[in-house]
Amino acid sequence: MLTSFAANTVCNKYRWSRFIVQASALTGRFFVSACLCLFPGITLAEEDALEKYAFEASCSTNKFDDAGTVKHVIDGDTIILADERHVRLIGINAPETGRDGRPAQIGADQARDYLSRLLHTNRDIKLVYDKEHNDKYGRTLAHLFLKDGINIQALLLKRGLATPLNIPPNLAHLDCYEKSSEFAQSQQIGLWALKQYKPVPVESITINDLGYRIITGNVLRIGESKSATWINLARNLALRITKQDLPYFPDDILKDLVGQDVVARGWLYYTHGEYRMQIRHPVDLEIRQTNGKP
């Protein structure tokens, strides 16, 4: 393995992301590991454990729908193939790169650079489609795999370079992506080492907290409208479940939810005098307590 103590020290010193190209003596192929800082640095021992985890729990499959050659990496969750198809990686969301005069979000360059380096030596990839083959922008939606069956989305999630994005009905590898992200969260690496990605009590949120957030709070009431079910927490926060997504929520999840402490994750926005967050799938709404009891 072509890593060194000196390389790891440099990464820790600058407390951001310096990428280390490694070679596996077992497989004979190159892959990329990211030393994620500012984001605190990953030690060599932790990187070895992460690499081992990635290959043992790679979320691979024996059935592929398509194949392609990578031409360009746009950002941490979008690539262009040689046939000019723009492919959006299903199940993850990487921070936005800077465009139209807006600065890049923290972690955007690191996610893009990791994916670029990974695919630079692994240009030939395989695709697995889900329920929907295209999004509203005309991009191809797919789960991506290296030639040896390693799930690319899982690699990004395990390194904390992206967060899970569960959008029904494209949920084929939901369990894989949740477990991959849980690994990064448990190690507090990548995005999960940043304050923005730490749980925030609903009573503490302000207009400065808009964007991806994990919110904790107590359910005050549940309301219904023509288009959605609304789970209301304190501080004028309403969790929105559309009628279209409601079938994914078993009745026992929403039943007797009033009075429960919950953890909700998603994009916090402000409109009509209140904070809102759309919840697309039950994995993004965790019940912490039952009737006020642990």
N, C-alpha and C positions, 0 to 999 in steps of 0.2 A: 504494500500500500504506500503510495507516494505522498505521504503527509509528513510533516515535521513539527517539532516543538516550536521552532522559530516561526513557522507560518501561523500556528495557532496563537502565538504570542502577539504577532502583528495584528491579527484580527481583534484580540482583546484590547490592545492598545488603542486602536481607532474606533472601537465600539460601534462598528457597523458591519457590513457584509463583505467579506473577501472570499471569493470562491476558490476552492481547491479541487483540481481535477485529480481523481484517484483512479488507479488501475487495480482490478481484482485479479489476483493470481489464479483464482479458482475458475473464473469465467473467461478471462482473457479479453474482456471488453472494458471500455472506459465508461465511467459515469461521473456525475458531479455531486459533490457534497458542499453544502453551504455552511460557512461559519457565520452564524447570525448574531450580530452584536447590536447593541443599543436596545434592544434585544440583547440580554447579556450573552457573552461569548459561550460557545459550546466547547467543552473540553474534548480532548482526543478520545477519552474513554466514553464520553456521552455520544460522540459522533460514531464511534464503533458500534455502540448499542443501537443507535438510530438506524445505521446501515443494516445491521442484522435484522432488526424489526421490519424494515422496509421489504426485505427479501423474503422473510418468513410469512408476512401477512400482506402480500402484494395485491390481493384482491384480483387475481388473474382469472381468465376464462379461456375455455378451449374453443369457443364459438365467436368468430369475428365476422362482421358484416361487410367490411370494406378495408382497403389499404390505401396509403398515400405516401408521398414524399414531401417533407417539410421544406418550404421555400423561405418563410419568414415568420418570426415571432413578433406579434404586435404588442402583447402585454402578457401578464401572468396567466390569463385564461382565454386568450384568443390567438390563433395562428393562421397562416395562409399556406395552403398546399401548392405544389407545383402546377396543379390544374386550375389554380386561381380561386379555389373554394376557400372562403373564410370559415374557419371552424371555431365555434364557441364550445369550450370544455364544459360538459354538463356536471352539475353538482358542486361546483366551487365558485368562489368569487375572490379575485385578487384585487388589491387596492388599485385605484385608477391612476394611470399615467397622466402626466401633464398634457393638456391640449386646449386649443382655443383660448390661450392666454391664462389658463388656470394652472396652478402648480400641481405637481404630482403628489398624491397622497403618500404618507409614510409607508414604506415597504413596497411601493409600486415598482421601483427600479430593481429592487432585489428579487422580486418574483419574476419579472421579465428576464433579468440577466440569468437567473438560475435555469429557467426554461430554455433560454437561448443556448446556454452552454450544454445542457443536457441533450438537446435535439441537434446540436452541431455535429456530434459524433453518433447520433442515432436518428438520421433523417428519415429513414423508412419506418413508418409506424402503421399500426392497425387501428381500425375504428369499430366501435360497437354503437349502434343506434338505439334509441329509446322509443317511447310512444310517439314523440314528435321529432321529425327529421330536420325541421327548420324553425328559426325564431322569427319574430315580426320584422327583423331587419334583413331577412333573407340568408342569414348565416346557417351553415350546417351545424346541427347539434350532435355531439358525440362524446362517448367515453373513449379516451385515447390510451393506447398500450404500446410499449416498446416491442420490438420483435420477439423478445424472450417472454412476453406476457406480463411484464410489470406494468401496473396501472399508474399512469402519469399523474392523474389527479391525486391519487393516494400519496405519491411522493411529495407533491406540493403541500398537501395538508399535513403530512407527518413532520415537515420542516417548518411548519407555522407560517408559510408564505401565502396562504389563502385561508378563507373560512368556508364552512359548508354553506351551500345554497340549495335548499330543498324546494323545488318548484314542481308541483304536480302538473302533469302525470309522469314526468321523467324522473322516476325514483328507483331505477333498476339496481343501482349500487349504493343506495342510501346507507345501509348498515356498514359497508366498507368505508365510506367517507366519514361517517360519524366516528367510527373507531380510530381512524387515521388522525382525525382532528383531536380526539380525546387524548391521544398519545402526546401531541404537541402541547396541549393545554396542561397535561400532567407534568410535563417537563418545563413548562413556562418558557418555551422558546419561540422565536419569531415574533409574530404579531401578539401572541399571548403574553409576552413580557411587557407590552406597552399598557399605559394607563387606560387608553381608550377601550381596550378589550377586557378590562376588569369589570366584574359586576358592579352596578351602581344602584343604590336604593332609589326608588321612584321619588321619594321626597327630596332627593338631592339634585335631580336633573334640572338643567337650565337650557336656555336657547343655544348655548355653546356646546351642548352635548349632541347635536343633531348628527346623523350618520349612523354607522353600524354601532350598536350598543347591546349590552346584556343588562337588562333591568330586573331588579327584584322588587317585589311589593305584594300587598294584600289586595285581594279582589273585593271591591266594594259592592258591585252589582253587575248584572248581565242584561244587556238590552238587545232588541231586535229592530232591524230596519228592513226595507224592501230588498236591499242588496247585501246585507251582512249581519253577522252576530257580533256584538260589541262587548268586550270584557273590560270593564272600567276599574282602574286602579286609582290611587290617590294622585294628587298633583295634576289633575286633568289629563291623565294618560288613558287612552282607549286602545285596546288591542283589537284589531279588526280581522275577522275571519269571513271571507266572502261566501256567498251561497254556493258558488262553484267549488270552493275548497272544503266546505262543511262535511261532505261525505267521508273525508279522510279522518274526521274526528269522531271516534266512537262515542255513543251517547254518554257512557260513564265518565268520559273525560270532562265534559262540560257540566254534567249533573252535579249539583251541590257544590259548585266551584266558589260560590260566594263565601267569603271568610277564609279562604285558603291562601297561603303564601305561595307565590309562583315566581319562576324565573323565565323571562321572555327574552328571546334574542332576535334581532332583525334590524331594519333601518328605521331609526327614529326620525320623524318629521313633525312639523308644526303647521297646522291649518285650522281655520275656523275657531281660533281661540283655544285650541287644545293640542297636546302632544298625541301623536298616533304612531302605531307600529302594526304593520300587516303581518299576520302569522299564517303561513301557507301550509304547515304540516305540524302534527302533534310533537315531533321531536324538538321543535323550537319553543315549546311551552312545557316547562317542567313544574310539577306540583311539589313543593318542598314539604308541606305539612298538611295534615288532615284535621279540619276543625280546630285549628290552633294548637294541635298537639304534634310533637315530632313523630 
